[in-house]
Amino acid sequence: MIRRPPRSTHCISSAASDVYKRQFEKWPEEIPMKFAKYFLNLLEKYSATDFIIKGLSKDTVSCLMEQLLEKLALEGLEEMGEGGKGEAIVSVLNSSIIKVMENTDYTLIFTILLELFSKYKKVASQGEQLVKVPELIVKYLLKLCKALPSFISHLDIPKLLLALHTYLLENILNYQNYSRSEEMGIRIAKTILSELVKLRKADIWNDYKVSVEPHPGIDFYLKRWINIVLKSARPSLEAILEGLKSHATFDESVAALAEHLQENPGVNLEQHLKTCSKAFSKLVVSSLNEYVKEKDAAGNKTSTPRLGKGVFSKQQIYMCSSCYIEYTLY
C-alpha cells in the first residue's frame, strides 16, 4: 500500500513555518531557549518523516530550507543559552537540514540549494547579516556530491545539468573575468559537474544533448569542463594495455581501448607492440566488435572507422603475446 501524505501536510508545514517565523524573529535576545529546543526537536522529527517531506511542493521545501539555514547562520549561536542549549539547537538545525535533503527528491534538492545559493550570494554582496548562508549551502551541496554514487540512478541528470547551466547564466556576468564573489559559485558548479562526469563518463554527453545543448543561452562552461574532466579521467594507452593482462579488468580495458582508438585514429599500435599472438588478436578483435555492437544497440553510435568486416585496422589489433599468458588457450 502506497502511503500518501495527508491533505493536512501542507497546512502543518505552513503552521510550523508561521510559528518558526514569529518565535524566532526576535532571536536570540527574547526567545525562550527551552521552547526553541522543544520546537526544533519537533521540527527535526517532522523533517525525518519521509512521506510527509516527499509530499511537499518545491516552494514549501525551499521555504523550510531557507528558514533552517538562516537560523543556523546566526553568529554565536552555539554560545547562546545555558547548559549547552545553543550547541543542542545547532545540532538539531543541522540534523533537520540533512533529513530534509535525504527525504526530498534528489534533483529537486540540488535545484533548491543552487537557487538559494544564488539568492544569498546576492544578499551577502550587499552587506546583509546573512553572509554565512552561502558557505553553509556549499557545505550541504558537497555532502550531496559525496553521496552521489549512492543515488545517481534516482537523479534526473539532464534536469540537474540544466539547473547548473541556468545558475551560471544568471550569476556569472563575465565568463572570462569573474569576480571573487562569483568564484565560490563557479567552484561548486564545477564540483557538482565533475562528480557527475566521473560517474557517467562519456554518457554525460547524452544528458547534455537533451538539456543544455537545446537551451537558447550560450554555454560558456559546462561543455568545456566536461571535456577537461573526461580527458583527465581517461587512462593512457599504456595503462589500458596493462589492464588487458588480467581477466578482472579485461572488459573495461576493451571499452577504454575502443574509445581511445576512436578518439585517436592516428595511433599506431605497431610501434607499441612489436609481437603478437594470433589467438589473443582474435580475442581482442571479437571483443572490440562486440563492444561497438552493444554501444550501437544502446543508441550510442560510434564513429570508429570500419575496415571490411572488422572494426579496427591490422595495426590496431596486434597484442603482445608475451604479456598475456592468461589467454594462451584461445
Secondary structure as UniProt FT lines:
FT   TURN            7..8
FT   HELIX           9..24
FT   TURN            25..29
FT   HELIX           33..47
FT   HELIX           50..53
FT   TURN            54..55
FT   HELIX           58..72
FT   TURN            75..76
FT   HELIX           77..79
FT   TURN            83..84
FT   HELIX           85..103
FT   HELIX           106..125
FT   TURN            126..127
FT   HELIX           132..146
FT   HELIX           148..151
FT   HELIX           152..154
FT   HELIX           157..171
FT   TURN            175..176
FT   HELIX           180..200
FT   HELIX           201..203
FT   HELIX           204..209
FT   TURN            210..214
FT   HELIX           222..233
FT   HELIX           237..243
FT   TURN            244..245
FT   HELIX           247..263
FT   TURN            265..266
FT   HELIX           269..271
FT   HELIX           278..297
FT   TURN            298..299
FT   TURN            308..309
FT   HELIX           314..316
FT   HELIX           321..323
FT   HELIX           325..327
FT   TURN            328..329
//
